[in-house]
């Protein structure tokens, strides 16, 4: 496999304006995410953004960034444009989508998701962690419903904002990063949003509805997603200030 790690970063955010540039421990958040991506050692790292200020910030830190259109409906679509600009010959056959609002994500989580693609039948690898009771009841925390395959690995059957599955047993908090086979990624972005994707507002359901196999690996480290001012304060407390 010849992976590339792509970090989508959009300047506009209704809940946290200029989110990628928000300072945490003396550095913009997008730089923290870029550093975590570099630490994976999986391959070159590219930040795909809609604004020159983010691109300039990444380049000043020593990273690679590409400007994309401002009207993409999702980070996945932004990554698709970036790949066409940077790798039109498709030299990279695996695409790691590492979201730009995960400044604490451990490099081992991305590596574990990518390792799932060693199984030729898997189109997408991702990660999950045990859900706490509070997370299980919160619709902002996505739950993975899957069949255990052994060794902390699952075949994902569904993703939902609801508490699922019913009955006794553990629930799993989905961590929003993905390792895609390039062919599966390109097929995915060419498909229209699916019925369940629109209902749950979870784009990974488009892949499942299209028959793509998603496997998940169980990890201990749940990264803090920064979506709101309160999340930003928590990240600053965790990582050492603004």
N, C-alpha and C positions, 0 to 999 in steps of 0.2 A: 504494500500500500504506500501511496505517496500523498499524505494528507496536507491540507492547508487549513489553518485556523482563521476564521473570519469573525470579527467582532462588529456587529451592527450598532451604530450609535447615532441617535437622532436628537437634534438640539431641542426641538419643541416637545414639551410635556405639560399637560394641563395640571397635573398634581404637583409637579416639581420642575418649574421652569429651568432651562439650561442644565438639566440633570447631569449630562456627561462631564461638564466642567466644574461641578460642585467640588470644592476642596475637601479632602479627607486626609488627615495626617500630613498636610503640607503639599499634597499632590492632587491634581484633578482626578475624579473617579475613573475616567476613561483610561488614564495612565496606569492606575492600579490594575484594571482589568487586562490591559495590554501586557503588563508585567506577568500577571498570572498565566496568561496565554503563552508567553515566551517560555515560562518555566516548565510547561508541559513537555517541551522538547519534541513535540509531534511533527513540527514542520514550520514553514514560514508563517508569520502572523500578519494579517491585514485588517485594519480598521476601515469599515465601510460607513461613510457618514454623509449627511446632507448639508453640512455647513463648513465653510473654510476655517472657522475658528477651532473646530474640533480637529480637523485635519492638521492645522498648523501646530496645535498642542501636541498631537501624537508625534509629528515629525521632529519637533524640538526635543522630545524625550528620546529620540533615536529610532522611532518606529516607522512603519509604512502605512500610509493612509490613501484612500481613493475617494473622490467626491462622486456621489450618486445623486439621482433626482430627488426632489423634495416631496414628491407625491406618492411614494410607495406606501401601500396599506399595512405592510408588516416588515419586520426585520429580515424575514426570509426572502421577501422580494428584493430588498436592498442588497442582500448577499448575492442573489442571482445576477443583478446588474454588475456588481463589483467583479464577480468571476468572469463575466463576459469581457470586461475591460482589462483585467489583469492576466487572465489565463484562458484566452480564446482557443488555444490549441488543446485544452483539457489535459494538461500534463498531470494535474492533481486529480486523483480518482476518488479521494475521500475529502469531505468538507466538514469541518468541525464548526458548528454554530455556537459561539460562546457569547451570551448576551452581555451587553455593555453596562448592565446595572448590577453585576455580581462582583463587587470589589474584593470579597473575601473568599472567592471560590478556590478550593485547593486544586493544584495541578493534577493530583492523583485522580480526581473525579473525572476530568476530561480524558485522561489516559485510560481509565477503566471503561468509559463509554466507548472509546475508539476500539478497545480490545475486543468488544463484542462482534465487530465486523470480521474477525478472523473466521467466524462461521459464515460460509458462503451464502447461506439462505437468509441471513439478516440484512435488511435494507437500511435500518436505522438503529443506532445504539443510543441509549440515554441512561439516566441514573435516578434512583429513588432512595429514600431514607425512611425509617420508621416514623409514622405520624404520631404526634402527641395527641391526647384527647382534645385539647383546644384546637389543634390544626384540623383534626378530623371533622369538627363541627363548623369550620370556617370555609365559606365558598371561595375566598381568595386563594386558598391552598388547594392545588389540584391533586387529586388522588389517582393513583394507578391501580387498576384492577388487572391482575395477571396470574398466569399459571406458573408455579414454581418449577424450575428446571434443574434445581440443585446447585450447590455452590454459590448461593446468593444471587442467582440469576433467574429472570422471569421472562416469559413471553407475554408481552402486553396485549391484553384483550380489549381494554377500554380505558379512557381517561375521563374524569368527571370532577365537577366542583361539589358534587353531593358527597355525603358520607357513604362510602361503598368499598367493598361488598357488605351485604347484610350479614348478621350473625357473629358468632364468636371468632376471634382471631385478629391478627395484626392488620393495620391499614398502612398504606405507603404513600408518602409525600413525594410527588414528582418534582425533580430538580430540572429546571428548564434549560438544559443544554443538550445538544444533539450531535452525533457523529453520523453523517450521511454518506452512503455511496453516491458518487457524483451522478450516475445514471438515475438513481432513485430520486435524488434532489431535483434534477431537471424535469423528470416526469411530474413530480409533485407540484412545482411552481407553474407547470402548464395546465394543471387541472383547475376547474372552478371550485370555489368554496363548497364544501359538502353540507348536507342537511344537518348532521350532528355537529359539525364544526360551527355552523352558524348558531345552533341552539345553545351549545355549551360555551361558545366563544373560545374554542381550543383548536388551533389549526392542525395539531398532530392527528386529530380524528379524521382529517381528510386523507392522510396516508393510510390509516387503518381501513377506512371505507373503500379505498381503492385497492385493498388487498395486499398492501405492503407489510412486511413483517417488522415489527419493532420489538427489540429485546431491551430489558432494563437490568442494571446491575445495582445491587444493594451496597450503599456506602454509609459511612458514619458521619461524614462532614456535610452539614447542610449550609450552603452559603447564604448570606444575608442578601436578599433582593432589595434594592433601594428604589422605591416607587413614590414615597411620600416624604414630607419634611421630618416626620417622626422616624422613618427608616433611616434618613440621613443622620439624625442625631444619634441613633443607635450605632450606626457604622462609625461615627466619630468617636463615640465612647469605646467601642471595641478596638479601633485601630489607632487611637491616639490623638484625637482632636481634629480641628478644621484646617 
